[in-house]
Amino acid sequence: MKPETLAIHSGNLYKTDTGDVTPPINLSTTFLRNEEGGYSGGHMYSRVSNPNRSALEAVLSELEGGLEACAFSSGNTAGMSLFQALKPGSHIIAPDDMYWGFKKQLQSIFADTLEIDFIDLTQPALAEQHIKENTVMIWVETPSNPLLKVTDLKAISAIAKKHGLVLACDSTFASPCLQNPISWGADIVMHSSTKYIGGHSDVLGGVLITAAKTELWEKIRNVQQIGGAVPSPFDCFLLLRSIKTLPYRMRGHSTNGMALARHLQQHPKVEAVYYPGLPEHPQHDVAREQMTDFGGMLSILVKGGATEARKVVNTVKIFAQATSLGGVESLIEHRASVEGPDTKTPQNLIRISVGLEHIDDLIADFDQALG
């Protein structure tokens, strides 16, 4: 089935006596045992599994072309569970332009247990040069946050397989509807489902999807079930509800994203636009090959430095100045001030999550803010 059909029907895992077309919220924390001591309903305890979570994991796995999925209570928890599953002393290669929350995790929580090199993964040869005896994983983020760098998944996958390494990909900016890293050789795909998958800025969530059952995947599942950082049944219900419109929402985000990027590219007060859909983007050809469209995320550099950038985010009227992305509403943020004093993000960079409002209104809002 095509993504539009999978998104609507894949999560309807079970039938009820009442004949619900949409699976209801199952709030039970525990489930009946039969006379033999087993669980004929397929569930024992809600931390281990729950009908709503099983449905969510099934649809996300199918949308990504994976074998199984593990849903978590946040995107940060999803990534952290993968890092937790690695043996102490393991070496990871990660991107230099990386979501700051994960970079902060690796530099603080895992500083004493994991060894990390942050490099420019748009240069696959550079990744191979950093492989060591204790290297176990290459973590890529494509498109990246906030510079929208695009990593060649096919090239990085070939290097990972050559050296027996796990390739994990944060594909949050793309969503399962615009990019499927497993089809390009990734072993594990990660999403912050708070973002495009949720799509309405009202639920936290994260997910890991695997291409195969491996020893590492069993460790990740163990971290999920024993550690217990799982989404509630209501969170899973909300995410499943949102996924039904995900393919169509991504079309709108992509259309608006491209239109705004093209407009800002011509604006005299904009120094640069980072959007993989633009032919001028340095990895445009790679993005065009491995993505079906380019999404609603872009960043711009405003002429005049941090002062002018902050003026823009404080002057827009439709764009909400707030952290996060992927919602139906447009968001805008001066990214360096969020990331703190050690940020490598340019001080005049604004990150934009283009929503589903009418593009003419979004363009007009930016024009008046840029003045």
N, C-alpha and C positions, 0 to 999 in steps of 0.2 A: 504494500500500500504506500501511497505518496504521503509526505509529511502532514498535509492538511487533514487527511483521513486518519492517520495514526494519532495525531494530536487530539482528535475528538473521540475516537473509539478505543484506543489501546488501554486507557486507564479503567475501563469498565470490566474489571477482572471477575467479578462474581455476581451471581444472581441472588436476589432476596425474595422472601415469601410475599413481600408487598409489591414486587415488580417494579422497583425504582429504575427509571431510565438513567438517572445520575446516581452513582453510589453515595449512600448517606454517610454522615460522619459517625464513625464507630469509636466511642469514647471509652469503651471498656479497657481497663488496664490489665485484666487477667481473663483467661479463657478456660472453659470446662474441659476436664479430662474424662476420657471414656472409661469403661470398666477395666480395660487392659492397661490403663495408665497413660495412654497416648492422647494425642490432640487431633481429633478427627476434623476439626475446623481449620487446621493448619497453623494455628497461632497458640502460643503458650502465655506470653507476657508482653505487654506493649513496648517495653524497652527493647526486646529482642525482635519483635515484628508486630505489625498492626495492619489490618486490611487497607486502610487509607495509605499507609506508607508503602505497602507492597504494590499498590496500584500506581503510585507516583514513581517508584523505582522502575516498574515495568515500562511505563510510557517513555521515561527519559532514556532508558537503555535502548528501546526500539528507535527513538528519534536519532540517537547517536550511532546506531548500528553496532552497539556493544552487546556483550553477553549478559552482564549483570550491572546493577547500580547500587550504591549505598547513599542514602539520603541523610543529611546532617542538619543540625539546628542553625547553621550559618555557613557562609562560604569560607570564612576563616577556619572554622572547625573542620570543614572538609579537607582543606589543604593541610592543616595541622595533623589530622589523623594519618595522612599519607607520610608526613615527615616522622611521626611517632612510630610508624611501622618499620622504619629503616633501622638497621643495626647501628649502635653507637660507633663512631669513628668513620662512618660512611662519608664519602665525598660527593657533593652535588654541584653540577654546573647549572647556573641560573642566569636569567637575562639581566643586563645592566639597567634596562628600563622595565621595572617590575612593580606591580601593585605594592604600595608602600606597607600595607598591612602584613603581607607575606614576607617582605624583606625584613620588616621589624621582627617578625616571628623568628626567622632564621638567625638574625643577628643578636637576639636576646634570649628567647626561650630555648633555642637549640644551639646556642653559642658554644656550650661545653660538650655537646654530643655529636654534632655534625660539622663537617668542613665544607665551606661553600666558596666557590669562585663566581663572581658576577661579571659576565662578559657580554659583548655585543653579539647576540645570537643571530643577527642578520648576516653574519659572516660564518657560515658553517665550518670552514677550515679552522677558524679560531677556536671553535668548540673542541675539535679533535686535538688541537695542540694542548688543551688543558686537561685532557684525560690522564688520570693517574691510576696506580694499582688499586687504590681503594675507591675509585669512582664507581658509583652504582646507578646514578640517575642523571638525566638531563631534563630540567624543568623549563619548558618554554611557555611564553605568554604571547599569543598572537590573535588579533592585534594587541599591542601592548598599551599599558596605562602609565602615563598619560600621553606619550609621544606617538602612539599609533604605529609603532614599528611592526613589520610583518616578517615572521620567520618562515623560511622555506621548510615546511614539514617533511616533504619527501627527502630532501637532502639531509636534514638532521636525523631523520629516521634511519637512513642508510648508515650513518655514522654510529648511531646507537646500536643497531643490530650487529654491525661489524665488531663492536667491542663488548657485546653482551650486556648492554645497559638498558635500563627502563627509560622510556620516553613518556613523560607526563606533560600534558598541555592544558593550561588555563585558557579556555575558549569563551570566557564570559562575555567579552565584547562582541563576539560573533553570534552567540546562541546556537542551539543545535540546528536551527533552520538555515543558517548561512554558511556553516563550516562543520565538517565532521572529521576531526583529526584522526580517528581510528582508521578511516579509509585511506589516509596518507601514511599510515604506519605507526601511529601513536599507540602506546599500551594502555594508558589511562588518560581520561579526559576529566577535567574539573570545571564546574560552573558555580558561581555564586548565583543561586536561583532567586536570591533577593532581587536581582536585576531584571533582565529581559524575560526570564522564565516566569517570574512573578508578575512583573510588568505594571504594577499599580502602587508601588511604594508602600505596601501595607503588610508585608510578611517577610520574615528572615528565613533563609534556607541556603543549603549548599548541597552539592552532589558530586560523587566520583563515579565514573563509568569505566568498566574494564573491558578490554578486548578478549580476555581469556582468564580462566581460573588458574591462578598461580599461587605460590607460597606467599608472596607479598600481598596478593589480594585477600587471602584468608586472614592474614594479620590485620589488614585494614577492616575487614568485616568484624573481627574480634574487638578491635578498638571501638567500632561503632556500637556493638551490642553490649559489651562489658563496660566500656567507658560511659555509654549512655547519652552522648550528646546528640540526641535524635530530635527531629521535628515532631510537634504534637499532631494528633489526628486532624485538628482544625487547620493547622498550617499546611498539611498535606492536601487537604480538601481545597484550600484556597489556591494552592499551586496547580493542582489538577484542573481546577476551574479556569485558571488563567492560560494554561497550556492550550486549551481548546482554540484560543484565538491567536496563539503565538505566531503561526506562519503568516497570517494576514497583518498582524501588528508589525512584524519585521519588514514587510514590504513597505508599509507606511513610513517606518523609521528610516529605511534606506532611501526612499524617494526624497523625504525631507532633508535627510543628512546630505545627500549629494547636492541638492538645490542650494542649501545654505552654504556649503563648502565652496561651491562655485561663485556664489555672490560675494562671500567674504574674501575670496582670493583676489577679487578685483577692487576691493575697498582700499582707498588710499591710506587709511589709518591702521591697516593690518599688515604686519611684517611678514608673516608666514601662516600657512594653513596646513595642518597635518590631518590628512584624510586619505585612506588607501584607495578610494575610488577615483581620485584625481590622477590623470596621466602623469603629472609632475611628481607624484609621490615616488621616492626612490625604490620602493618594492611593489609598485603598482602591478607589474607583470606577474609577480608571485601571487599577490592577492587575487588577481583576476583568474588565476589557474585554480587556486584551492578554495576560493569562496564563491558562493552563488550570487552574492550581493555584498555591499560594503557597510551596512549598518547605519546606526544613528549617532555614533560617537565621533567627535572630532575635537581637535585642540587648535587654538590660534595663538600667535604671538602678537601682542598689541604694541604699536610704536609708542615710545615714551616711557617704557619700563613699568615697574610695579605700580607706581602711582596711577598711571593711566589705565592699567588693567583693573585695578581695584575700583576705579571710577566707573568702568563699564559694568562690572558685576553689581554695583550699587545703584545703577541707573536704569537697568532693564525693568520692564513692567510685567511682561508675560513670563519670561524665564524666572524660575524660582532659584534664588541663591541658596543652594543646599548641597550637602554631600550625598553621594549615591548616583545612580544612573539607571537607565533602562525602563523608566516608567512612562506612562502615556503623556505625562506632563513634561515640559522641557525644563531642564535643570542647568545651572551654570555655576562655576566655581573657580576662584583663584586658588589653583592647586598647591602652590608652594607654601602658602600660609597654613594649609591643612597638614602638610607633611612635616613641618617643623624646621628648625634651624639647620639641620644636616641634610636637607633636601638637595637633590641634584636637578630638580625641575626648574626651568628658567623662571625668573621672578615676574616676567611679563606674560606668562602662559595662562590662558583661560581654557579650562576643559568644559566642553559642551555636550550635554546629552539631549539630542534633538527629539522632541516628542511628536505627538500626533495632531497638534493644532494645525490650523491652516498655514501653509508655508508663507503666504503673503504677510500674515500677521507677525510671524517670527522674523522675517527679513526686516519689516518695518520697525520692529522693536529693537533689533540690533542697530539699524541705521540711526535711530534717535539716540541710542545709548553711546554709540561711537561719535555722534555729533558731527 
